[in-house]
Amino acid sequence: MQTILCIHPDDDMLVALVDLAAGQLVSWEGDSILINTPVAAKHKFARRNLAQGELLKLYGVPVGRAMAPIRRGEAVTTENLEHYAADVEIAATQPYQWTAPDMARWQDATFEGVVRADGRVGTANYWLIFPLVFCENRNVEHLRNALEGPLGYATQDLAAYTLALLGEEMAAPRAVTRPFANVDGVRIITHAGGCGGTRADARSLCKVLAAYADHPNVAGITVFSLGCQNAQISMFQDALKARNPAFDKPCLIYEQQKWDSEDAMMKAVLQDTLNGLKAANAVTRQPVPLSALKIGVKCGGSDGFSGLSANPAMGLVSDMVVAVGGGSILAEFPELCGVEASLIERCQNDDDKRRFLGMMRDFEARAQAVGTSFAANPSPGNIRDGLITDAIKSAGAAKKGGTSPIVSVLDYGEPAARPGLSLLCTPGGDVESVTGIVASGANVVLFSTGLGTPTGNPIVPVLKIATNTRMATRLKDMIDFDCGPVISGTPLPEVAEGLFEMVLQTAGGRYRAKADRLQQYDFIFWKRDISL
């Protein structure tokens, strides 16, 4: 196994694939380098002597500025390198040329999708329950508890273990035959919004909830309202109409302040929701073309191998999905800082170039207004595992988007209506980002991680993709696919094809994401304003 890697010929840093000791001699393509300081696996070291103030490249782009002289063979750290991202201006560029991957092997492939009345395709068939305001979260939870167990959807139960610790025995649970075999589950959303913030945030929340209600993975919805909150029922209905004027799914809405008793309301809700589930059960899966795939690509708990293994593999899968006529969504704008120029070159029209750059600048200005910046994006875990500047993180994170042309640039939750690759403005935070990706219409999310995370979503499968085999083995209950073999020499296309096959299995309901097995159904919408 090789011990170091040069990602791009122009790079000023090399990557340690294993721990390197001071005094160790390493070699890359005939160039021998003496390691001057210990370099931990996943971290970088200088390829040449670097003067203070010099810009250092990785992935072929500038990702940092030397704060002090750095010797050849010395570890690059937060003590000698600071974040740097070049200013970008929109300039005339040549039309972007893209060579699509060969998809002959999948020319006639299909997956078993859920086809809605309007022809849109989902990868699951869920009944969704959510509140318009946080003070209805309790009723949402009560309804879930009333449905999940009796309908055979509950999978996690530690009650028996609790009794065992207390020295008691619990009767074996009654086997439940699912009465709605074609409904994949009853899913809920709870949140901290809807009141106390600005009207703008209430409208944003309603837009995201409307997007979830309209998502092809959802058969119908049960909605709770208190009555006095900012996110009024009319606001949600307006958002739903704006999202889809032809929305025709069952939509059950209950305003608690209009009922004389909570018990009476909940019994009516339960009865009506069961009737809705009977209608949802009439939907069956059927073969659909791969062009119905719309994936989202996301990274979280990233490490120094993310940009070498999992992210490039996901990028190839993104290109494969685009090549068969599907869609892909690349999010996390703070993690595109430093690679704007290459993304602008791939935008098919000038309006998208301007919109992307404008959104990036506006996002950075909002961060600076509260005393921070994109440079603060890497987490302690990122830094510990080799991503020491935001630009280093971004250069690897952008690999998730592959190389296909960019067909649209979207604000948070806007629908990705066109086939091809879209850029979506979201924060880098795991759940806020995945929430937005799903609101834009992704029906499978690929989520790379080097450190491990259980992140999931209420209505769309989130496949966790490991950057390294050690973590994939240790956290096997969270990880769906291991890209670690790329680091040890397995060709990237071979690994990517295996991941693409898992996407098809997941989309067709033949593979259940680990996050769903753990009942990890996360939802946090991006709240941009202050609370009042």
LINHU-V243421 format. One record per pair of residues at least 24 apart in sequence whose ideal C-beta (glycine too) atoms are under 10 Angstrom apart, sorted by the first residue. I is the first residue (numbers start at 1). J is the second residue. Records with the same first field share a line. If there is no record, write none. Layout:
I = J / J
This chain:
1 = 487 / 488 / 489
2 = 26 / 27 / 28 / 487 / 488 / 489
3 = 27 / 28 / 41
4 = 28 / 33 / 35 / 39 / 44 / 45 / 47
5 = 44 / 305 / 308 / 487
6 = 31 / 47 / 58
7 = 44 / 57 / 58 / 59 / 60 / 307 / 308 / 395 / 396
8 = 57 / 58 / 59 / 60 / 61 / 395
9 = 60
10 = 57 / 58 / 59 / 60 / 61
11 = 44 / 47 / 56 / 57 / 58 / 59 / 60 / 61 / 63
12 = 44 / 46 / 47 / 48 / 50 / 54 / 55 / 56 / 57 / 58 / 62 / 63 / 64 / 66 / 70 / 76
13 = 43 / 44 / 45 / 46 / 47 / 48 / 50 / 56 / 57 / 58 / 59 / 63 / 64 / 70 / 75 / 76 / 81 / 392
14 = 39 / 44 / 45 / 46 / 47 / 58 / 73 / 76
15 = 39 / 41 / 42 / 43 / 44 / 45 / 58 / 304 / 305 / 307 / 308 / 386 / 487
16 = 40 / 41 / 42 / 43 / 44 / 45 / 75 / 304 / 386
17 = 41 / 42 / 304 / 305 / 308 / 487 / 488
18 = 42 / 487
19 = 43
20 = 45 / 73 / 75
22 = 73 / 74 / 75
23 = 73
24 = 73
25 = 73
26 = 73
32 = 73
33 = 72 / 73
34 = 71 / 72 / 73
35 = 72 / 73 / 74 / 75
36 = 70 / 71 / 72 / 73 / 74 / 75
37 = 70 / 71 / 73 / 74 / 75 / 76 / 77
38 = 75
39 = 73 / 74 / 75 / 76 / 77 / 386
40 = 75 / 77 / 304 / 384 / 385 / 386
41 = 303 / 304 / 305 / 385 / 386 / 468 / 470 / 487
42 = 303 / 304 / 305 / 306 / 308 / 384 / 385 / 386 / 387 / 450 / 467 / 468 / 487
43 = 75 / 76 / 77 / 304 / 383 / 384 / 385 / 386 / 387 / 388
44 = 75 / 76 / 77 / 81 / 304 / 386 / 387 / 388 / 392
45 = 70 / 71 / 72 / 73 / 74 / 75 / 76 / 77
46 = 70 / 71 / 72 / 73 / 74 / 75 / 76 / 80 / 81
47 = 72 / 73 / 76
48 = 72 / 73
49 = 73 / 74
50 = 74 / 76 / 80 / 81
52 = 80
55 = 84 / 86
56 = 80 / 81 / 84 / 389 / 391 / 392
57 = 391 / 395
58 = 307 / 338 / 389 / 391 / 392 / 395 / 396
59 = 307 / 308 / 338 / 339 / 342 / 391 / 392 / 394 / 395 / 396 / 398 / 399
60 = 342 / 395
61 = 85 / 86 / 338 / 339 / 341 / 342 / 391 / 392 / 394 / 395 / 398
62 = 86 / 338 / 391 / 395
63 = 337 / 338 / 339 / 387 / 388 / 389 / 390 / 391 / 392 / 393 / 394 / 395 / 396
64 = 338 / 388 / 389 / 390 / 391 / 392
65 = 389 / 391
75 = 388
76 = 386 / 388 / 389 / 392
77 = 383 / 388
78 = 378 / 383 / 388 / 389
79 = 388
80 = 388
81 = 388 / 389 / 391 / 392
82 = 375 / 388 / 389 / 391
83 = 337 / 338 / 373 / 374 / 375 / 376 / 377 / 378 / 388 / 389 / 390 / 391 / 392 / 393 / 394
84 = 338 / 375 / 389 / 390 / 391
85 = 336 / 337 / 338 / 339 / 340 / 341 / 360 / 364 / 374 / 375 / 389 / 390 / 391 / 394 / 395
86 = 338 / 339 / 340 / 341 / 391
87 = 340 / 341
88 = 337 / 338 / 339 / 340 / 341 / 342 / 343 / 344 / 353 / 356 / 357 / 360 / 361
89 = 340 / 341 / 344 / 357
90 = 340 / 341 / 344 / 347 / 350 / 353 / 354 / 356 / 357 / 358
91 = 341 / 344 / 345 / 353
92 = 350
93 = 341 / 344 / 345 / 346 / 347 / 350 / 353
94 = 345
95 = 345 / 348 / 405
96 = 344 / 345 / 346 / 347 / 348 / 403 / 404 / 405 / 406
97 = 405
98 = 319 / 322 / 323 / 346 / 402 / 403 / 404 / 405 / 421
99 = 319 / 323 / 403 / 404
100 = 319 / 320 / 322 / 323 / 324 / 403 / 404 / 405
101 = 316 / 317 / 319 / 320 / 321 / 322 / 323 / 324 / 402 / 403 / 404 / 493 / 496 / 497 / 500
102 = 320 / 323 / 493
103 = 290 / 319 / 320 / 321 / 322 / 323 / 324 / 325 / 500
105 = 497 / 500
106 = 290 / 320 / 323 / 324 / 497 / 500 / 501 / 504
107 = 290 / 324
108 = 289 / 290
109 = 287 / 289 / 290 / 324 / 500 / 501 / 504
110 = 286 / 287 / 288 / 289 / 290 / 292 / 504 / 507 / 508
111 = 285 / 286 / 287 / 288 / 289 / 290 / 292 / 293 / 444 / 503 / 504 / 505 / 506 / 507 / 508 / 509 / 510
112 = 284 / 285 / 286 / 287 / 288 / 504 / 505 / 507 / 508 / 509 / 510
113 = 216 / 285 / 286 / 287 / 288 / 289 / 290 / 292 / 293 / 443 / 507 / 508 / 509
114 = 182 / 184 / 216 / 217 / 218 / 219 / 283 / 284 / 285 / 286 / 288 / 292 / 443 / 507 / 509
115 = 216 / 283 / 284 / 285 / 286 / 287 / 288 / 292
116 = 214 / 215 / 216 / 217 / 218 / 219 / 248 / 249 / 283
117 = 246 / 248 / 249 / 283
118 = 214 / 216 / 244 / 246 / 247 / 248
119 = 216 / 288 / 292
120 = 214 / 215 / 216 / 217 / 244 / 292 / 294 / 441 / 443
121 = 216 / 217 / 286 / 288 / 289 / 291 / 292 / 293 / 294 / 443 / 507
122 = 184 / 215 / 216 / 217 / 218 / 219 / 283 / 285 / 288 / 292 / 443 / 459 / 460 / 507
123 = 184 / 216 / 217 / 285 / 288 / 292 / 293 / 294 / 442 / 443 / 444 / 459 / 460 / 461 / 503 / 506 / 507 / 508 / 509
124 = 183 / 184 / 185 / 187 / 215 / 216 / 217 / 218 / 219 / 285 / 443 / 444 / 459 / 460 / 461 / 506 / 507 / 509 / 512 / 516
125 = 180 / 182 / 183 / 184 / 185 / 216 / 217 / 218 / 219 / 280 / 281 / 283 / 284 / 285 / 509
126 = 153 / 183 / 184 / 185 / 186 / 187 / 188 / 212 / 215 / 217 / 218 / 219 / 220 / 221 / 280 / 458 / 459 / 460
127 = 151 / 153 / 180 / 183 / 184 / 185 / 186 / 187 / 188 / 218 / 219 / 220 / 221 / 222 / 249 / 250 / 252 / 273 / 274 / 276 / 277 / 279 / 280 / 281
128 = 185 / 186 / 187 / 188 / 189 / 209 / 212 / 213 / 215 / 217 / 218 / 219 / 220 / 221 / 222 / 223 / 249 / 458 / 459
129 = 186 / 187 / 188 / 189 / 190 / 220 / 221 / 222 / 223 / 224 / 252 / 269 / 273 / 458
130 = 187 / 188 / 189 / 190 / 191 / 209 / 212 / 213 / 221 / 222 / 223 / 224 / 236 / 458 / 523
131 = 188 / 189 / 190 / 191 / 193 / 194 / 209 / 222 / 223 / 224 / 225 / 226 / 229 / 231 / 254 / 256
132 = 191 / 193 / 194 / 195 / 202 / 205 / 206 / 209 / 223 / 224 / 225 / 226 / 227 / 229 / 230 / 231 / 232 / 233 / 235 / 236 / 253 / 255
133 = 191 / 192 / 193 / 194 / 195 / 196 / 202 / 205 / 224 / 225 / 226 / 227 / 228 / 229 / 230 / 231 / 232 / 256
134 = 190 / 191 / 192 / 193 / 194 / 195 / 196 / 226 / 229 / 231
135 = 194 / 195 / 224 / 225 / 226 / 228 / 229 / 256
136 = 190 / 194 / 223 / 224 / 225 / 226 / 227 / 229 / 254 / 255 / 256
137 = 188 / 189 / 190 / 191 / 192 / 194 / 224
138 = 190 / 224 / 262
139 = 222 / 224 / 226 / 254 / 256 / 262 / 265 / 266 / 269
140 = 188 / 189 / 190 / 191 / 222 / 223 / 224
141 = 188 / 190
142 = 224 / 262 / 266 / 269 / 270
143 = 186 / 188 / 222 / 224 / 254 / 266 / 269 / 270 / 273
144 = 186 / 187 / 188 / 190 / 521
145 = 188
146 = 186 / 266 / 267 / 269 / 270 / 273 / 274
147 = 185 / 186 / 188 / 222 / 270 / 273 / 274 / 277
148 = 185 / 186 / 187 / 188 / 519
149 = 173 / 174 / 176
150 = 174 / 176 / 178 / 179 / 274
151 = 176 / 177 / 178 / 179 / 180 / 183 / 185 / 186 / 274 / 277
152 = 176 / 177 / 178 / 179 / 180 / 181 / 185
153 = 178 / 180 / 183 / 184 / 185 / 186 / 187 / 519
154 = 185 / 186 / 519
155 = 185 / 512 / 516 / 517 / 518 / 519
156 = 517 / 518 / 519 / 520
178 = 281
179 = 274 / 277 / 278 / 281
180 = 219 / 274 / 277 / 278 / 279 / 280 / 281 / 282
181 = 281 / 284
182 = 219 / 277 / 280 / 281 / 282 / 283 / 284 / 285
183 = 219 / 220 / 276 / 277 / 278 / 279 / 280 / 281 / 282 / 283
184 = 217 / 219 / 280 / 285 / 459 / 461 / 509 / 512 / 516
185 = 458 / 459 / 516 / 519 / 521
186 = 222 / 273 / 277 / 280
187 = 212 / 217 / 218 / 457 / 458 / 459 / 460 / 516 / 519 / 521 / 523
188 = 222 / 458 / 521 / 523
189 = 221 / 223 / 435 / 457 / 458 / 459 / 521 / 522 / 523 / 525
190 = 458 / 521 / 523
191 = 231 / 435 / 523 / 524 / 525 / 527
192 = 524 / 525 / 527 / 531
193 = 229 / 230 / 231 / 524 / 525 / 527 / 531
194 = 225 / 226 / 229 / 230 / 231 / 232 / 235 / 236
195 = 226 / 228 / 229 / 230 / 231 / 531 / 532
196 = 229 / 230 / 531 / 532
197 = 230 / 231 / 527 / 528 / 529 / 530 / 531 / 532
198 = 230 / 527 / 528 / 529 / 530 / 531 / 532
199 = 230 / 231 / 235 / 529 / 532
200 = 230 / 527 / 528 / 529
201 = 230 / 231 / 525 / 526 / 527 / 528 / 529 / 530 / 531 / 532
202 = 229 / 230 / 231 / 232 / 235 / 236 / 529
203 = 230 / 231 / 235 / 236 / 238 / 239
204 = 231 / 239 / 411 / 412 / 413 / 525 / 526 / 527 / 528 / 529
205 = 230 / 231 / 235 / 236 / 239 / 413 / 525 / 526 / 527
206 = 230 / 231 / 232 / 233 / 234 / 235 / 236 / 237 / 238 / 239 / 240 / 242 / 243 / 525
207 = 235 / 236 / 238 / 239 / 240 / 242 / 243 / 412 / 413 / 414 / 439 / 525
208 = 239 / 243 / 412 / 413 / 435 / 436 / 438 / 439 / 440 / 523 / 525 / 526
209 = 236 / 239 / 240 / 243 / 413 / 439 / 523 / 525
210 = 235 / 236 / 237 / 238 / 239 / 240 / 241 / 242 / 243 / 244 / 247 / 413 / 439
211 = 239 / 240 / 243 / 244 / 413 / 414 / 415 / 435 / 436 / 438 / 439 / 440 / 441
212 = 243 / 413 / 435 / 438 / 439 / 457 / 458 / 459 / 460 / 523 / 525
213 = 239 / 240 / 243 / 244 / 247 / 249 / 251 / 459
214 = 239 / 240 / 243 / 244 / 246 / 247 / 249 / 415 / 439 / 441
215 = 243 / 249 / 415 / 438 / 439 / 440 / 441 / 442 / 443 / 458 / 459 / 460
216 = 292 / 294 / 441 / 443 / 459
217 = 438 / 441 / 442 / 443 / 444 / 457 / 458 / 459 / 460 / 461
218 = 249 / 280 / 458 / 459 / 460
219 = 249 / 250 / 276 / 277 / 279 / 280 / 281 / 282 / 283
220 = 249 / 250 / 251 / 252 / 273 / 275 / 276 / 277 / 279 / 280
221 = 249 / 250 / 251 / 252 / 253 / 273 / 276
222 = 250 / 251 / 252 / 253 / 254 / 269 / 270 / 272 / 273 / 276 / 277
223 = 251 / 252 / 253 / 254 / 255 / 269
224 = 252 / 253 / 254 / 255 / 256 / 265 / 266 / 269
225 = 253 / 254 / 255 / 256 / 257 / 258
226 = 255 / 256 / 257
227 = 255 / 256 / 257 / 258 / 259
228 = 255 / 257
230 = 532
239 = 413
243 = 413 / 414 / 415 / 439
244 = 415
249 = 276 / 279 / 280
250 = 275 / 276 / 277 / 279 / 280
251 = 276
252 = 276
285 = 508 / 509 / 510
287 = 508
288 = 507 / 508
289 = 324 / 325 / 326
290 = 320 / 321 / 323 / 324 / 325 / 326 / 500 / 503 / 504 / 507
291 = 321 / 322 / 324 / 325 / 326 / 327 / 419
292 = 324 / 325 / 326 / 327 / 443 / 507
293 = 317 / 320 / 321 / 322 / 324 / 325 / 326 / 327 / 328 / 419 / 442 / 443 / 444 / 500 / 503 / 504 / 507
294 = 321 / 326 / 327 / 328 / 329 / 416 / 419 / 422 / 437 / 440 / 441 / 442 / 443 / 444 / 460 / 507
295 = 320 / 321 / 322 / 326 / 327 / 328 / 329 / 330 / 437 / 442 / 443 / 444 / 445 / 446 / 460 / 463 / 500 / 503 / 506 / 507
296 = 327 / 328 / 329 / 330 / 331 / 400 / 416 / 422 / 424 / 426 / 433 / 434 / 436 / 437 / 438 / 440 / 441 / 442 / 443 / 444 / 445 / 446 / 447 / 457 / 460 / 462
297 = 321 / 328 / 329 / 330 / 331 / 332 / 397 / 399 / 400 / 401 / 402 / 421 / 437 / 442 / 445 / 446 / 447 / 448 / 465
298 = 329 / 330 / 331 / 332 / 335 / 397 / 400 / 426 / 428 / 430 / 433 / 434 / 436 / 437 / 442 / 445 / 446 / 447 / 448 / 449 / 455 / 462 / 465
299 = 331 / 332 / 335 / 393 / 396 / 397 / 399 / 400 / 428 / 430 / 433 / 446 / 447 / 448 / 449 / 450 / 453 / 465 / 467
300 = 332 / 379 / 381 / 382 / 428 / 429 / 430 / 431 / 433 / 434 / 447 / 448 / 449 / 450 / 451 / 452 / 453 / 455 / 464
301 = 379 / 381 / 382 / 385 / 430 / 447 / 448 / 449 / 450 / 451 / 452 / 453 / 455 / 464 / 467 / 471
302 = 335 / 378 / 379 / 381 / 382 / 385 / 386 / 387 / 393 / 396 / 397 / 428 / 448 / 449 / 450 / 451 / 453 / 467
303 = 381 / 382 / 384 / 385 / 386 / 387 / 396 / 448 / 449 / 450 / 451 / 452 / 466 / 467 / 468 / 471
304 = 382 / 384 / 385 / 386 / 387 / 388 / 392 / 393 / 396 / 450 / 467 / 468
305 = 385 / 386 / 396 / 448 / 450 / 466 / 467 / 468 / 471 / 483 / 484 / 486 / 487
306 = 382 / 385 / 386 / 387 / 393 / 396 / 397 / 399 / 400 / 448 / 449 / 450 / 451 / 465 / 466 / 467 / 468 / 483
307 = 386 / 387 / 392 / 393 / 394 / 395 / 396 / 397 / 398 / 399 / 400 / 448 / 450 / 467
308 = 396 / 399 / 450 / 467 / 468 / 483 / 486 / 487 / 492
309 = 396 / 399 / 448 / 450 / 465 / 466 / 467 / 468 / 469 / 482 / 483 / 484 / 485 / 486 / 487 / 488 / 490 / 492 / 495
310 = 396 / 399 / 400 / 446 / 447 / 448 / 449 / 450 / 464 / 465 / 466 / 467 / 468 / 472 / 481 / 482 / 483 / 484 / 486 / 487 / 495 / 499
311 = 395 / 396 / 397 / 398 / 399 / 400 / 401 / 402 / 446 / 448 / 450 / 465 / 467 / 483
312 = 396 / 399 / 400 / 402 / 448 / 483 / 486 / 492 / 493 / 495 / 496
313 = 399 / 400 / 446 / 448 / 465 / 467 / 481 / 483 / 485 / 486 / 492 / 493 / 494 / 495 / 496 / 497 / 498 / 499 / 500
314 = 399 / 400 / 401 / 402 / 446 / 447 / 448 / 463 / 465 / 481 / 483 / 496 / 499 / 500 / 503
315 = 398 / 399 / 400 / 401 / 402 / 403 / 404 / 421 / 446 / 492 / 496
316 = 399 / 402 / 403 / 492 / 493 / 495 / 496 / 497 / 499 / 500
317 = 400 / 402 / 444 / 446 / 465 / 495 / 496 / 497 / 498 / 499 / 500 / 501 / 502 / 503
318 = 399 / 400 / 401 / 402 / 403 / 404 / 421 / 446 / 496 / 500
319 = 401 / 402 / 403 / 404 / 421 / 496 / 500
320 = 402 / 404 / 493 / 496 / 497 / 499 / 500 / 503
321 = 402 / 404 / 419 / 420 / 421 / 444 / 446 / 500 / 503
322 = 402 / 403 / 404 / 405 / 407 / 419 / 420 / 421
323 = 402 / 404
324 = 419 / 500
325 = 419 / 420
326 = 419 / 420 / 443 / 444 / 503 / 507
327 = 407 / 408 / 416 / 417 / 418 / 419 / 420 / 421 / 422 / 440 / 441 / 442 / 443
328 = 400 / 401 / 402 / 404 / 406 / 407 / 416 / 419 / 420 / 421 / 422 / 442 / 446
329 = 401 / 408 / 410 / 416 / 421 / 422 / 423 / 424 / 426 / 436 / 437 / 438 / 440 / 441 / 442 / 445
330 = 397 / 398 / 399 / 400 / 401 / 402 / 406 / 421 / 422 / 423 / 424 / 426 / 437
331 = 397 / 400 / 401 / 410 / 412 / 422 / 423 / 424 / 425 / 426 / 427 / 428 / 432 / 433 / 434 / 436 / 437 / 440 / 442 / 445
332 = 377 / 393 / 394 / 397 / 398 / 400 / 423 / 424 / 425 / 426 / 427 / 428 / 429 / 430 / 432 / 433 / 436 / 437
333 = 359 / 360 / 362 / 363 / 364 / 374 / 394 / 412 / 423 / 424 / 425 / 426 / 427 / 428 / 433
334 = 360 / 363 / 364 / 367 / 373 / 374 / 375 / 376 / 377 / 378 / 390 / 393 / 394 / 397 / 425 / 426 / 427 / 428 / 429 / 433
335 = 374 / 377 / 378 / 387 / 390 / 391 / 393 / 394 / 395 / 396 / 397 / 398 / 400 / 426 / 427 / 428 / 433
336 = 360 / 363 / 374 / 390 / 394 / 395 / 397 / 398 / 401 / 423 / 425 / 428
337 = 363 / 364 / 373 / 374 / 375 / 377 / 389 / 390 / 391 / 393 / 394 / 395 / 397 / 398 / 428
338 = 374 / 389 / 390 / 391 / 392 / 393 / 394 / 395 / 397 / 398
339 = 391 / 394 / 395 / 396 / 397 / 398 / 399 / 401
340 = 394 / 398
342 = 395 / 398 / 401 / 403
343 = 398 / 401 / 406 / 409 / 421 / 423
344 = 406
345 = 405 / 406
346 = 401 / 402 / 403 / 404 / 405 / 406 / 407 / 421 / 423
347 = 405 / 406 / 407 / 408 / 409 / 421 / 423
348 = 405 / 406 / 407 / 408 / 418 / 420 / 421
349 = 406 / 407 / 408 / 409
351 = 408 / 409
352 = 406 / 407 / 408 / 409 / 410 / 422 / 423
353 = 406 / 409
354 = 409
355 = 408 / 409 / 410 / 411 / 423 / 425
356 = 406 / 408 / 409 / 410 / 423 / 425
357 = 409
358 = 409
359 = 409 / 410 / 411 / 412 / 423 / 424 / 425
360 = 423 / 425
362 = 425
363 = 425 / 426 / 427 / 528
366 = 528
367 = 427
370 = 530
374 = 428
377 = 427 / 428 / 429
378 = 428
379 = 428 / 451
381 = 450 / 451 / 452
382 = 428 / 450 / 451
384 = 451
385 = 450 / 451 / 467 / 468 / 471
386 = 450
387 = 450
390 = 428
393 = 428
394 = 428
396 = 448 / 450 / 467
397 = 428 / 448
399 = 448
400 = 446 / 447 / 448 / 465
402 = 496
408 = 440
410 = 436 / 439 / 440 / 441
411 = 436 / 440
412 = 436 / 437 / 439 / 440 / 525 / 526 / 528
413 = 437 / 438 / 439 / 440 / 441 / 525 / 526
414 = 439 / 440 / 441
415 = 439 / 440 / 441
416 = 440 / 441 / 442
417 = 441
425 = 526
426 = 526
427 = 524 / 526 / 528
429 = 524 / 526
430 = 454 / 455 / 462 / 522 / 524
431 = 455 / 456 / 457 / 522 / 523 / 524 / 525 / 526
432 = 522 / 523 / 524 / 525 / 526 / 527
433 = 524 / 526
434 = 460 / 462 / 515 / 522 / 523 / 524
435 = 522 / 523 / 524 / 525 / 526
436 = 524 / 525 / 526
437 = 462
438 = 462 / 523
439 = 523 / 525 / 526
443 = 506 / 507
444 = 502 / 503 / 504 / 506 / 507 / 513
445 = 506 / 513 / 515
446 = 480 / 481 / 499 / 502 / 503 / 506
447 = 480 / 513 / 515
448 = 481 / 483
449 = 475 / 478 / 479
450 = 483 / 484
451 = 475
452 = 478 / 479
453 = 478 / 479 / 515 / 520 / 522
454 = 478 / 479 / 514 / 515 / 518 / 519 / 520 / 522
455 = 515 / 520 / 522
456 = 513 / 514 / 515 / 516 / 517 / 518 / 519 / 520 / 521 / 522 / 523
457 = 513 / 515 / 516 / 520 / 521 / 522 / 523
458 = 516 / 520 / 521 / 522 / 523
459 = 521 / 523
460 = 506 / 513 / 515 / 516
461 = 503 / 506 / 507 / 509 / 511 / 512 / 513 / 514 / 515 / 516
462 = 506 / 513 / 514 / 515 / 516 / 520 / 521 / 522
463 = 499 / 502 / 503 / 505 / 506 / 511 / 513 / 514 / 515
464 = 513 / 514 / 515 / 520
465 = 495 / 499 / 502
475 = 514
476 = 514
477 = 514 / 517 / 518
478 = 514 / 515 / 517 / 518 / 520
479 = 514
480 = 506 / 511 / 512 / 513 / 514 / 515 / 517
481 = 511 / 514
